[in-house]
Amino acid sequence: MNVQQAPPESICVIRLSAIGDTCHALAVVRAIQDTWPETRLTWIIGKTEATLLSDIPDVEFIIFDKAKGLDAYREVHAKLRTRSFDVTLCMHASIRANLLCRLIRSSVRLGYDYARARDFQWLFTNQRIPAVPRQHVQDAMLAFARAIGVPQRPLRWDIPLSAVHRDFANQYVAPNRPIFVISPCSSDRQRNFRNWSAESYAAAANHARKKYNCRVIMTGGNSPSEIEYGATISKLCGPSVVNLIGQTNLKQLLAILERAALLLCPDSGPAHMATTVGTPIVGLYATSNPDRSGPYLSRNLSVNLYADAAQRFLGKTVAELNWGERVRDPRAMGLIRLAQVTANIDRVLRPAIDRLQASAETREAFR
């Protein structure tokens, strides 16, 4: 049963981080906008994520800067203390986000079902989405839209990009050469273990470059591990690979992904950014389950060794694991073989090359 029967006048969205999850949340916001264009939308979002999304039209963004500690809560409270909302969508279950829920005056505070309401979120909300076992993160967030009466619609993200951002990407575009982007690293957190080896990435890059004449571009953040990855891959591939690791902001990265024929990456934010611009993704998964967190529109291209890793390192089948449980073993990503990755690269780039050649032949015919 929908918790909201009529179009609400105002909705507050709480999704602070991370990049991938805020992209999932954006699909919900766009569905609300498309269904109820007169509804006022406010989104409480993290500082980093705001650099990608905060210029979306007709959404008020309030930045929660976790680095400020208690002052971050005081700032949000100061902006909202005289306001109330018909609905608050608590799409972030963490102690930090849960506390924010109670700072907001709202008739409906909609959260996750009991099984997914982490950090006791159910204590901070008064309505819950239906419990659906083993659901993709995107589908779980879309359940918030369904719960308030938003019907199923075609997915839309439409993150704004300026001419400046697109000009930045265009300088790396070469005529009749597909752009193959490698974002080799996931977030640099303790016991994350999501990264394939730099040597394997280099071999995949050389495959795409030699077989399809790709322009290979590496992207990523400025952490020491990412810089090291970029240096190693560059050394193995030579100067033909463009190394932009640590040299782009999120808007510039999105503009590059928009022009790409393919992205190769582990479970990470860029996979979901690429989804928003319709770029295919070959995702590399062994320590996390792509059925839960893989790139939503490219799960058929994922190289999925999660079941193998679970059996080898945890002694369990996927069915025996908690949904979302990670295989925290540094050897797990080594189960992914180069031939599995290049096979999926071929699935995307062979048709892309055919389209480029056909386009070039058409242009030549009309000269």
Secondary structure, DSSP 8 states (H G I E B T S, - for coil): --S--S--SEEEEE----HHHHHHHHHHHHHHHHH-TTSEEEEEEEHHHHHHHTT-TTEEEEEE-GGGTHHHHHHHHHHHTT-EEEEEEE---SHHHHHHHTTSEEEEEEE--TTT-GGGGGGT-SEE----SS--HHHHHHHHHHHTT-------------HHHHHHHHTT--TT--EEEE-------TT------HHHHHHHHHHHHHHH--EEEE----SHHHHHHHHHHHHHH-TTSEE-TTS--HHHHHHHHHH-SEEEEESSHHHHHHHHTT--EEEEESSS-HHHHS-TT-GGG-EE-HHHHIIIIIS--GGGS-TT-----TTGGGG--HHHHHHHHHHHHHHHHHHHHHHHHHHHHT-
